Amino acid sequence: MNTASILGVQFHAVTKQQAVELAMSKIRSRQKGYVVTPNPEIVDLCRHDEKFMGVVNHATLVLPDGIGIIYAAKILGEKLHGKVAGIEFAESLVAAMAKENMRLYLLGAKPGVAEKAGANLCAKYPGLVLAGTHDGYFSDPQEVVDSINAAGGADVVFVCLGAPKQELWMEKNGPATGARLLCGLGGSLDIFSGTTERAPKFWSDHGLEWLYRLCREPRRIGRMMKLPLFLVHVRQEKGKRK
C-alpha cells in the first residue's frame, strides 16, 4: 500500500472505497488493528509528541481527513487520491458490515448520544447488529473494555473520544476488547445521532466544510487559525527536501 509522508505522518494513499474494502478484509480475516483519520490538527499534535506520532503511524489505516492534508500533499509532491473524511468512511463501512450482519459497538459523546446514533444506523442499514454503547465520560478504561466483552464482543468499535485520547485508547486497549477493528472518529456520533448537522454536500465537495463549521460556530476561530500555520510548516518541510 502506497503512503504519503506529511510532516512525519504516513498517510495511506487510498480512495474511500479502497479503505472500506481493506477494512472489511481485515475484519473477515480476524486480524486486529485500528484506523485513524488525521486532520491538520492531529498532524500538529504528532509533530510535538513522538510517542503519539508512533501510535498514529502504527495504525492499520491512516486516512487523510481534511482538505488541509490534500493541500499539504500537493505542496510536498506526495500522492494522495483525495480526502477520505472519517464520517464518510464510517458510514460506508457500516453499510458493508450490515450486508454481513456484523456487530458494531459505539463509544463516545455525551450520555444518550451513542444510543441514538446506533438506533439511526440500524434503521438505515438493516442487518447491522448494535453490540452496545458507552458514552465518552469514563475514568477507568477497563470499564469500557468490560462493557464491550459483556456485550458479546464486536467486530468493529467506533471510538469517538477526540484526539489524542481516542488514538491512545485504541492502541492501548484495543486488543483487550476482542474487537477486530477500532476506528477513531472524533465527533461522528454527534452527526449520526442528529445532534450535530454536517456541512451540506456542496461545501464538503469543494473543501469548504471548515468554513461552514466556522460560520455555524464562530468560537472555532482559534482552531481554524491553525490551518495556515500548518501550511507554513509544510512549506518549510518542502524547503528541507530540496
Kinemage of the C-alpha trace (Angstrom):
@kinemage 1
@onewidth
@group {chain A} dominant
@subgroup {mainchain}
@vectorlist {calphas} color= white
{ca met a 1} P 0.000 0.000 0.000
{ca asn a 2} L 1.476 3.352 -1.065
{ca thr a 3} L 1.915 6.069 1.535
{ca ala a 4} L 2.337 9.844 1.546
{ca ser a 5} L 4.503 11.436 4.232
{ca ile a 6} L 3.075 14.673 5.643
{ca leu a 7} L 5.294 16.134 8.390
{ca gly a 8} L 6.152 12.632 9.549
{ca val a 9} L 2.645 11.142 9.437
{ca gln a 10} L 2.420 8.292 6.922
{ca phe a 11} L -0.968 8.540 5.194
{ca his a 12} L -2.218 5.629 3.115
{ca ala a 13} L -2.912 6.609 -0.491
{ca val a 14} L -6.340 5.004 -0.865
{ca thr a 15} L -9.784 6.041 -2.005
{ca lys a 16} L -12.727 5.757 0.367
{ca gln a 17} L -13.899 2.558 -1.340
{ca gln a 18} L -10.433 1.022 -1.182
{ca ala a 19} L -10.242 1.913 2.518
{ca val a 20} L -13.573 0.181 3.185
{ca glu a 21} L -12.523 -2.905 1.227
{ca leu a 22} L -9.234 -3.102 3.143
{ca ala a 23} L -11.045 -2.680 6.453
{ca met a 24} L -13.572 -5.401 5.611
{ca ser a 25} L -10.747 -7.720 4.557
{ca lys a 26} L -9.040 -7.210 7.936
{ca ile a 27} L -12.304 -7.858 9.787
{ca arg a 28} L -13.086 -11.047 7.868
{ca ser a 29} L -9.574 -12.389 8.399
{ca arg a 30} L -9.910 -11.717 12.144
{ca gln a 31} L -6.809 -9.538 12.135
{ca lys a 32} L -6.843 -6.912 14.855
{ca gly a 33} L -5.988 -3.283 14.284
{ca tyr a 34} L -7.227 0.292 14.331
{ca val a 35} L -7.962 3.120 11.906
{ca val a 36} L -7.005 6.765 12.410
{ca thr a 37} L -8.252 9.784 10.473
{ca pro a 38} L -5.751 12.624 10.993
{ca asn a 39} L -6.541 16.202 10.019
{ca pro a 40} L -4.011 19.072 10.239
{ca glu a 41} L -4.653 19.464 13.993
{ca ile a 42} L -3.758 15.823 14.636
{ca val a 43} L -0.662 16.067 12.441
{ca asp a 44} L 0.390 19.077 14.516
{ca leu a 45} L -0.074 17.039 17.703
{ca cys a 46} L 2.162 14.366 16.187
{ca arg a 47} L 4.860 16.927 15.405
{ca his a 48} L 5.119 17.760 19.097
{ca asp a 49} L 4.739 14.244 20.505
{ca glu a 50} L 6.957 11.464 19.173
{ca lys a 51} L 5.040 8.780 21.067
{ca phe a 52} L 1.729 9.922 19.629
{ca met a 53} L 3.292 10.002 16.153
{ca gly a 54} L 4.227 6.345 16.623
{ca val a 55} L 0.685 5.439 17.669
{ca val a 56} L -0.763 7.132 14.575
{ca asn a 57} L 1.745 5.600 12.173
{ca his a 58} L 1.223 2.141 13.687
{ca ala a 59} L -2.448 2.159 12.599
{ca thr a 60} L -3.831 -0.335 10.094
{ca leu a 61} L -5.155 2.583 8.038
{ca val a 62} L -4.160 6.258 8.218
{ca leu a 63} L -6.775 8.216 6.267
{ca pro a 64} L -6.445 11.871 5.146
{ca asp a 65} L -9.370 13.586 6.869
{ca gly a 66} L -9.295 17.234 5.875
{ca ile a 67} L -8.694 19.354 2.800
{ca gly a 68} L -5.586 20.752 4.516
{ca ile a 69} L -3.930 17.332 4.232
{ca ile a 70} L -4.640 17.267 0.492
{ca tyr a 71} L -3.186 20.774 0.051
{ca ala a 72} L -0.112 19.667 2.001
{ca ala a 73} L 0.345 16.593 -0.200
{ca lys a 74} L 0.252 18.762 -3.330
{ca ile a 75} L 2.814 21.185 -1.908
{ca leu a 76} L 5.154 18.324 -0.972
{ca gly a 77} L 4.630 16.395 -4.200
{ca glu a 78} L 3.135 13.449 -2.308
{ca lys a 79} L 0.398 11.410 -3.993
{ca leu a 80} L -2.990 11.018 -2.319
{ca his a 81} L -6.237 10.137 -4.083
{ca gly a 82} L -8.186 12.819 -2.243
{ca lys a 83} L -9.766 13.457 1.121
{ca val a 84} L -11.250 10.460 2.930
{ca ala a 85} L -13.469 12.021 5.572
{ca gly a 86} L -13.793 9.877 8.673
{ca ile a 87} L -17.584 10.253 8.792
{ca glu a 88} L -17.932 9.115 5.156
{ca phe a 89} L -15.583 6.179 5.630
{ca ala a 90} L -17.516 5.180 8.758
{ca glu a 91} L -20.899 5.223 7.035
{ca ser a 92} L -19.642 3.253 4.043
{ca leu a 93} L -18.066 0.725 6.407
{ca val a 94} L -21.361 0.368 8.300
{ca ala a 95} L -23.185 -0.248 5.015
{ca ala a 96} L -20.746 -3.034 4.158
{ca met a 97} L -20.950 -4.511 7.666
{ca ala a 98} L -24.751 -4.597 7.538
{ca lys a 99} L -24.662 -6.883 4.486
{ca glu a 100} L -22.801 -9.456 6.597
{ca asn a 101} L -24.703 -8.926 9.872
{ca met a 102} L -21.587 -7.684 11.642
{ca arg a 103} L -21.558 -6.294 15.178
{ca leu a 104} L -20.801 -2.625 15.914
{ca tyr a 105} L -20.072 -1.022 19.288
{ca leu a 106} L -20.230 2.763 19.722
{ca leu a 107} L -18.048 4.585 22.250
{ca gly a 108} L -18.059 8.319 22.915
{ca ala a 109} L -20.060 11.566 23.085
{ca lys a 110} L -22.455 12.686 25.802
{ca pro a 111} L -24.782 10.229 27.553
{ca gly a 112} L -27.577 9.096 25.241
{ca val a 113} L -25.897 10.197 22.002
{ca ala a 114} L -24.307 6.836 21.160
{ca glu a 115} L -27.640 5.043 21.708
{ca lys a 116} L -29.406 7.454 19.342
{ca ala a 117} L -26.625 7.128 16.765
{ca gly a 118} L -26.859 3.337 16.964
{ca ala a 119} L -30.636 3.385 16.515
{ca asn a 120} L -30.324 5.643 13.468
{ca leu a 121} L -27.630 3.486 11.861
{ca cys a 122} L -29.543 0.250 12.457
{ca ala a 123} L -32.705 1.792 10.961
{ca lys a 124} L -30.806 2.987 7.901
{ca tyr a 125} L -28.779 -0.215 7.436
{ca pro a 126} L -30.895 -3.286 8.274
{ca gly a 127} L -28.682 -6.231 9.089
{ca leu a 128} L -26.296 -4.204 11.215
{ca val a 129} L -26.122 -5.515 14.781
{ca leu a 130} L -25.599 -2.943 17.532
{ca ala a 131} L -23.477 -4.793 20.081
{ca gly a 132} L -23.641 -1.991 22.639
{ca thr a 133} L -22.794 1.617 23.500
{ca his a 134} L -20.941 3.641 26.116
{ca asp a 135} L -20.650 7.408 26.495
{ca gly a 136} L -17.296 9.163 26.492
{ca tyr a 137} L -17.418 10.132 30.159
{ca phe a 138} L -15.435 7.473 31.984
{ca ser a 139} L -12.312 7.457 34.126
{ca asp a 140} L -11.412 3.760 34.029
{ca pro a 141} L -10.647 2.344 30.550
{ca gln a 142} L -11.240 -1.158 31.869
{ca glu a 143} L -14.885 -0.209 32.420
{ca val a 144} L -15.335 0.163 28.665
{ca val a 145} L -13.309 -2.937 27.831
{ca asp a 146} L -15.521 -4.959 30.201
{ca ser a 147} L -18.649 -3.439 28.662
{ca ile a 148} L -17.621 -4.480 25.150
{ca asn a 149} L -16.795 -8.005 26.269
{ca ala a 150} L -20.011 -8.253 28.299
{ca ala a 151} L -21.968 -7.290 25.198
{ca gly a 152} L -20.690 -10.410 23.455
{ca gly a 153} L -17.880 -8.634 21.668
{ca ala a 154} L -17.867 -6.568 18.490
{ca asp a 155} L -16.454 -6.812 15.015
{ca val a 156} L -15.880 -3.050 14.956
{ca val a 157} L -15.771 -0.331 17.610
{ca phe a 158} L -16.208 3.335 16.681
{ca val a 159} L -14.105 5.239 19.234
{ca cys a 160} L -15.236 8.867 19.302
{ca leu a 161} L -13.300 10.499 22.135
{ca gly a 162} L -11.389 13.192 20.255
{ca ala a 163} L -7.663 13.315 19.590
{ca pro a 164} L -5.304 12.293 21.051
{ca lys a 165} L -7.415 10.396 23.599
{ca gln a 166} L -9.131 8.109 21.080
{ca glu a 167} L -5.928 7.076 19.304
{ca leu a 168} L -4.098 6.370 22.559
{ca trp a 169} L -7.119 4.447 23.890
{ca met a 170} L -7.312 2.245 20.772
{ca glu a 171} L -3.605 1.459 20.768
{ca lys a 172} L -3.540 0.557 24.470
{ca asn a 173} L -6.938 -1.084 24.997
{ca gly a 174} L -7.935 -2.338 21.548
{ca pro a 175} L -6.569 -5.888 21.900
{ca ala a 176} L -8.350 -6.413 25.227
{ca thr a 177} L -11.738 -5.569 23.707
{ca gly a 178} L -11.536 -8.541 21.346
{ca ala a 179} L -12.781 -6.311 18.532
{ca arg a 180} L -11.266 -6.920 15.129
{ca leu a 181} L -11.098 -3.242 14.138
{ca leu a 182} L -11.374 0.017 16.053
{ca cys a 183} L -11.892 3.355 14.289
{ca gly a 184} L -11.075 6.762 15.793
{ca leu a 185} L -13.803 9.076 14.519
{ca gly a 186} L -13.926 12.249 16.615
{ca gly a 187} L -17.396 13.797 16.623
{ca ser a 188} L -19.031 11.307 14.257
{ca leu a 189} L -21.561 10.066 16.826
{ca asp a 190} L -22.974 13.570 17.148
{ca ile a 191} L -23.622 13.559 13.406
{ca phe a 192} L -25.012 10.014 13.260
{ca ser a 193} L -27.344 10.832 16.152
{ca gly a 194} L -28.582 14.037 14.537
{ca thr a 195} L -27.222 16.132 17.420
{ca thr a 196} L -24.926 17.998 15.028
{ca glu a 197} L -25.607 18.788 11.383
{ca arg a 198} L -22.879 18.068 8.865
{ca ala a 199} L -21.992 20.612 6.188
{ca pro a 200} L -24.140 20.323 3.023
{ca lys a 201} L -22.633 18.336 0.150
{ca phe a 202} L -21.661 21.434 -1.867
{ca trp a 203} L -19.479 22.747 0.947
{ca ser a 204} L -17.765 19.411 1.643
{ca asp a 205} L -17.269 18.643 -2.068
{ca his a 206} L -15.453 21.950 -2.533
{ca gly a 207} L -13.238 21.628 0.525
{ca leu a 208} L -15.180 24.303 2.422
{ca glu a 209} L -16.565 22.207 5.255
{ca trp a 210} L -14.244 24.049 7.640
{ca leu a 211} L -15.770 27.397 6.579
{ca tyr a 212} L -19.322 26.110 7.032
{ca arg a 213} L -18.495 24.918 10.543
{ca leu a 214} L -16.825 28.245 11.338
{ca cys a 215} L -19.926 30.155 10.187
{ca arg a 216} L -22.074 27.952 12.422
{ca glu a 217} L -19.639 28.005 15.349
{ca pro a 218} L -17.561 31.244 15.374
{ca arg a 219} L -15.882 30.103 18.617
{ca arg a 220} L -13.887 27.641 16.466
{ca ile a 221} L -11.821 30.507 15.018
{ca gly a 222} L -8.859 29.664 17.264
{ca arg a 223} L -8.727 26.104 15.974
{ca met a 224} L -9.216 27.181 12.370
{ca met a 225} L -6.275 29.566 12.552
{ca lys a 226} L -4.009 26.553 12.988
{ca leu a 227} L -4.516 25.578 9.335
{ca pro a 228} L -2.457 28.485 7.881
{ca leu a 229} L 0.305 27.718 10.391
{ca phe a 230} L 0.160 24.038 9.408
{ca leu a 231} L 0.713 25.008 5.763
{ca val a 232} L 3.657 27.204 6.795
{ca his a 233} L 5.268 24.135 8.387
{ca val a 234} L 4.533 22.147 5.233
{ca arg a 235} L 6.304 24.746 3.061
{ca gln a 236} L 9.255 24.677 5.443
{ca glu a 237} L 9.342 20.907 5.073
{ca lys a 238} L 9.332 21.281 1.292
{ca gly a 239} L 12.375 23.547 1.560
{ca lys a 240} L 14.229 20.905 3.600
{ca arg a 241} L 13.532 18.245 0.980
{ca lys a 242} L 15.178 20.185 -1.841
